[in-house]
């Protein structure tokens, strides 16, 4: 095989392998199987302690750095939660330590109470 044919074959192999890599699923990450939780996990109320990182009252979101959530088998992480009850938004301020109860609502996790 000529050198140029070998280079062409290598370039084509690399160029066409990207699609296969893009199709890889990420559901094998330990403790992060949010999409496949039990039906009880989808309707249950969950609790955690957290530190408020960001408040977006206009969008109705709060970003929390929360402790592990045993009922969902979640490790500690930082993530955004929806806050549908506007009166709850006043209980959040950046840097504040809070205890929250939340539920899954469709694809969102929604805060139901704040202490």
C-alpha positions in Angstrom: 0.0 0.0 0.0 1.4 3.4 -0.9 2.1 6.0 1.8 -0.6 8.4 0.5 -3.2 5.6 0.5 -2.2 4.6 4.1 -2.5 8.2 5.2 -5.9 8.6 3.5 -7.2 5.4 5.2 -6.0 6.7 8.6 -7.7 10.1 8.0 -10.9 8.5 6.9 -10.9 6.1 9.9 -10.4 9.0 12.4 -13.0 11.2 10.6 -15.7 8.6 10.7 -15.2 7.4 14.2 -16.4 10.7 15.8 -20.1 9.7 15.2 -19.7 6.5 17.1 -18.1 8.2 20.0 -20.8 10.9 20.1 -23.4 8.1 20.5 -21.9 6.8 23.7 -24.3 6.9 26.7 -23.3 8.4 30.0 -25.7 6.4 32.1 -22.9 4.2 33.5 -21.7 7.0 35.8 -21.9 5.6 39.4 -24.6 7.4 41.5 -25.8 9.6 38.6 -28.5 7.4 37.2 -31.1 10.2 37.5 -33.2 9.0 34.5 -33.7 5.5 35.8 -34.8 6.0 39.4 -37.7 4.0 40.8 -41.3 5.2 40.6 -41.1 5.9 44.3 -38.2 8.2 43.7 -40.1 10.1 41.1 -43.0 11.0 43.4 -41.3 11.0 46.8 -40.2 14.1 48.8 -36.5 14.3 49.2 -34.5 16.3 51.8 -31.0 17.7 52.0 -28.9 20.4 53.6 -27.3 22.8 51.2 -25.5 26.1 50.7 -27.1 28.6 48.3 -24.8 29.4 45.4 -27.0 31.5 43.1 -30.5 32.9 43.2 -32.4 33.7 39.9 -35.8 34.9 41.1 -36.8 36.0 37.6 -36.3 32.5 36.2 -37.5 30.8 39.4 -34.3 28.9 40.0 -31.9 28.5 42.8 -28.5 26.8 42.6 -27.6 24.7 45.6 -24.4 22.9 46.7 -26.1 20.1 48.5 -25.1 17.2 50.7 -25.8 13.6 49.6 -29.4 12.7 49.1 -29.7 9.1 50.2 -33.3 8.6 48.9 -32.0 9.2 45.4 -28.6 7.7 45.9 -27.0 11.1 44.9 -23.6 12.2 46.0 -22.9 15.8 47.1 -23.1 18.1 44.1 -24.0 21.6 42.9 -27.2 21.8 40.8 -30.1 24.1 40.0 -33.6 23.5 41.4 -36.9 25.1 40.3 -38.8 27.1 42.8 -42.4 27.4 41.7 -43.8 29.1 44.8 -42.5 32.6 44.6 -42.8 33.1 48.4 -40.1 30.6 48.9 -37.6 32.6 46.8 -37.3 35.1 49.7 -35.8 32.4 51.9 -32.8 32.0 49.6 -29.7 34.3 49.6 -26.3 33.5 48.3 -24.1 31.9 50.9 -26.9 31.0 53.2 -27.2 27.4 54.6 -30.6 25.9 54.2 -32.5 22.6 54.5 -34.7 21.9 51.6 -37.4 19.4 50.7 -37.9 18.8 46.9 -39.7 16.6 44.5 -39.3 15.5 40.9 -41.7 17.2 38.5 -41.2 16.1 34.9 -37.5 16.7 34.2 -37.1 19.2 37.0 -36.5 19.0 40.7 -38.7 21.5 42.5 -38.2 22.9 46.0 -41.3 22.5 48.1 -40.0 23.8 51.5 -37.0 25.7 52.9 -35.8 26.0 56.5 
